[in-house]
Amino acid sequence: MNMAETRQFGDTKLRGRLTHDESMAKHVSWRAGGRAARAYAPVDVEDLAAFLRTLPADEPVCFVGLGSNLLVRDGGFKGSVILLHDTQAAVRLEEDGGATPLVYAEAGLASPKVARFAANQSLEGAEFLAGVPGTIGGALAMNAGCYGSETWEYVVKAQTIARNGSLHIHMPDEFDLAYRHVALRGATLGADEWFVAGWFRFRRGDAARARSLIKDLLARRIESQPLNLPNAGSVFRNPPGDHAARLIEACGLKGYAVGGARISEKHANFIVNPKGAGTAADIEALIEHARAAVEAKFGVRLVPEVRIIGEAAS
């Protein structure tokens, strides 16, 4: 039974929504995958901290925003999923004495909303976030980027939450940062700490020009990517000096299908799942097939951007 409840653990009263045996296909942009043992949607960071403190030390935990970079295997995830996406998550300006005010954004906010907010405040530089199909938490966690910009170019500081519910402020020099890679030095980000907010500094600019650029970037996405079908964005990182899509297409894999999923005919670095007909196993098989084909033909081992969790179906 899948029941929502407000639950009390010992002396801890939780205010969010807790469900059991939660279908992750509802929360993953591929619309495929297994079920999570538990899912919790906190109402704020204090409620999230309270929930984390109720969990056993060995409980697997996975934070999910829009699910655009995640695949949950068909056997499910034997732990707790934290559902962070929140259309009401805070975004605001904060003065710190700098040349421009900081943009504060909570992790559950969709990245395109931050792009539009910054543009409306006559700030430029955030436009690329309109092309990031996820939340600010995910953008921080993987240094998401597109169209020549990356998230951590603009981060002034970030807030994380630890497994024990404590909150921490970190500066960029506390992280190892690279292309689609963020690692907190001395800890395992995503196991010990997770992002809950970030402060960004963008340059002063023209609101109309920023909004026009966002419009142009979105038009390019629609033109080049299969946005009308369930997908998870780019499946692989681009290898140095090349593009994953070019390599996959050169292997003749556009349109290659396993079960109900297939490599997109429009963009070879996208796997689409029309009508959610494919399973997580179908999608994972396509990922591995594309990797093997590219390595065999070009000697390049593609690295997935997509995170795969859970257990295979028995």
Secondary structure as UniProt FT lines:
FT   STRAND          8..9
FT   TURN            10..11
FT   STRAND          12..13
FT   STRAND          17..23
FT   HELIX           24..26
FT   TURN            29..30
FT   STRAND          35..41
FT   HELIX           45..54
FT   TURN            57..58
FT   STRAND          61..64
FT   TURN            68..69
FT   STRAND          70..72
FT   TURN            74..75
FT   STRAND          77..83
FT   TURN            87..88
FT   STRAND          91..94
FT   STRAND          102..106
FT   TURN            107..108
FT   HELIX           111..120
FT   TURN            121..122
FT   STRAND          123..124
FT   HELIX           127..131
FT   HELIX           136..142
FT   STRAND          145..146
FT   TURN            147..148
FT   STRAND          149..150
FT   HELIX           151..153
FT   STRAND          155..162
FT   TURN            163..164
FT   STRAND          167..170
FT   HELIX           172..174
FT   STRAND          175..178
FT   TURN            179..180
FT   STRAND          181..184
FT   TURN            185..186
FT   TURN            190..192
FT   STRAND          193..200
FT   STRAND          203..204
FT   HELIX           207..224
FT   TURN            227..228
FT   TURN            240..241
FT   HELIX           244..250
FT   TURN            251..252
FT   TURN            254..255
FT   STRAND          257..258
FT   TURN            259..260
FT   STRAND          261..263
FT   TURN            268..269
FT   STRAND          271..272
FT   HELIX           274..276
FT   HELIX           280..298
FT   STRAND          307..309
//
